[in-house]
Amino acid sequence: MSYSIAFTLHLIGAVIWVGGMFFAHMVLRPSAVEELEPPQRLPLWVAVFGRFFFWVWISVATILVTGYWMIFDVFGGLLGLKAHYIQAMHTIGLIMTAIYTYIYFVPYQKLKAAVANKEYPVGGALMNKIRQLVTTNLVLGLITIIIASGGKYVNF
């Protein structure tokens, strides 16, 4: 795989993941709160997450494969990695991946069950937990974009 292909796929994965979180948090969530009652919002979120998480899994896999390919093939491996901005992106990316994996396997699975059982107060609490975790990942993703776009130009 050439560096330009790996880099392009890496960026596309990041745009899908971080852009999707931004849209969900800043556009879809406030619109759903404004227009729908909680018993209507929760099934919507289960459906939205079901579709979005499919793309996030593809994005995460793409980001990890291309990121490690670039680290080992282009930058000489983790031990030889001198660029602090790449080290920072790597660390933040792993934290984001861990948060996302937790969201998917714990609160999202419980949310699906709560909605299926029409346990809306439980579902609401789970949505709040997911919202907080997505907010954390969104902030980390935006920080990573800042580092990616300016890191090599700053003595970082």
C-alpha positions in Angstrom: 0.0 0.0 0.0 1.4 3.4 -0.9 1.6 6.2 1.7 -0.8 8.4 -0.3 -3.5 5.6 -0.4 -3.0 4.8 3.3 -3.1 8.5 4.3 -6.2 9.1 2.2 -8.1 6.1 3.6 -7.0 7.2 7.1 -8.5 10.7 6.6 -11.7 9.3 5.2 -12.1 7.1 8.2 -11.6 10.0 10.6 -14.0 12.2 8.7 -16.7 9.6 8.8 -16.2 8.9 12.5 -15.7 12.4 13.9 -18.1 14.1 11.4 -20.8 11.6 12.3 -20.3 12.3 16.0 -20.5 16.0 15.3 -23.7 15.7 13.3 -25.3 13.4 15.8 -24.4 15.5 18.8 -24.8 19.0 17.4 -27.7 18.6 14.8 -29.6 15.3 15.2 -29.8 15.3 19.1 -31.2 18.8 19.5 -33.6 18.3 16.7 -34.9 15.1 18.1 -35.3 16.6 21.6 -37.2 19.5 20.0 -39.5 17.5 17.9 -40.0 14.1 19.6 -41.1 12.8 22.9 -38.7 10.4 24.7 -40.6 7.2 23.7 -40.2 8.3 20.1 -36.6 9.5 20.4 -35.2 6.3 21.9 -36.2 4.0 19.0 -34.9 6.6 16.6 -31.5 6.6 18.4 -31.3 2.8 18.4 -31.9 2.8 14.6 -29.4 5.7 14.0 -26.8 4.0 16.1 -27.4 0.7 14.3 -26.5 2.3 11.0 -23.8 4.7 12.3 -22.0 2.1 14.3 -21.6 -0.1 11.2 -19.7 2.7 9.5 -17.7 3.5 12.7 -16.5 -0.1 12.9 -15.3 0.2 9.3 -13.7 3.6 10.0 -12.0 2.3 13.2 -10.6 -0.7 11.3 -9.4 1.5 8.5 -7.8 4.1 10.8 -6.0 1.4 12.8 -4.8 -0.5 9.7 -3.6 2.5 7.8 -2.3 4.2 10.9 -0.1 1.3 11.9 0.9 0.8 8.3 2.2 4.4 8.2 3.9 4.1 11.6 5.8 1.0 10.7 6.4 1.5 7.0 6.9 5.2 6.8 8.0 6.3 10.2 10.1 3.3 11.3 7.9 1.8 14.0 6.7 2.8 17.4 10.2 2.8 19.0 11.7 4.9 16.3 8.8 7.4 16.2 10.2 10.8 16.9 7.3 12.9 15.8 5.5 13.8 19.0 2.3 14.8 17.1 2.1 11.3 15.7 2.6 9.8 19.1 -0.2 12.0 20.4 -2.6 11.1 17.6 -1.8 7.4 18.2 -2.5 7.6 21.9 -5.7 9.6 21.5 -6.8 7.3 18.7 -6.4 4.2 21.0 -8.4 6.0 23.8 -11.1 6.9 21.3 -11.3 3.3 20.1 -11.5 2.0 23.7 -14.4 4.5 24.5 -16.2 3.6 21.3 -15.8 -0.2 21.9 -17.2 0.3 25.4 -20.2 2.3 24.0 -21.0 -0.3 21.5 -20.7 -3.4 23.7 -22.1 -2.0 27.0 -24.6 0.9 27.0 -25.7 0.5 23.4 -26.6 -3.1 23.9 -28.4 -2.3 27.1 -30.2 0.6 25.3 -31.4 -1.8 22.6 -32.8 -4.1 25.2 -34.4 -1.3 27.2 -36.1 0.1 24.1 -37.3 -3.4 23.0 -38.8 -3.8 26.5 -40.3 -0.2 26.5 -38.2 0.7 29.6 -37.9 4.3 28.6 -36.5 5.7 31.9 -33.7 3.1 31.7 -33.2 3.9 28.1 -33.1 7.6 28.8 -30.3 7.0 31.4 -28.4 4.9 29.0 -28.7 7.6 26.3 -27.4 10.1 28.7 -24.4 7.9 29.3 -23.8 7.4 25.6 -24.2 11.1 25.0 -21.5 11.9 27.6 -19.1 9.3 26.1 -19.7 10.5 22.5 -19.1 14.1 23.7 -15.7 12.9 25.1 -14.9 11.1 21.9 -16.0 14.1 19.8 -13.7 16.4 21.7 -10.8 13.9 21.5 -11.5 13.6 17.7 -11.5 17.4 17.2 -8.2 17.6 19.2 -6.7 14.9 17.0 -7.7 16.8 13.9 -6.1 19.9 15.3 -2.9 17.9 16.0 -3.0 16.3 12.6 -3.4 19.5 10.7 -0.9 21.6 12.7 1.3 19.2 14.7 4.2 19.0 12.3 4.3 22.8 12.0 4.6 23.4 15.7 7.4 22.3 18.0 5.2 19.8 19.7 
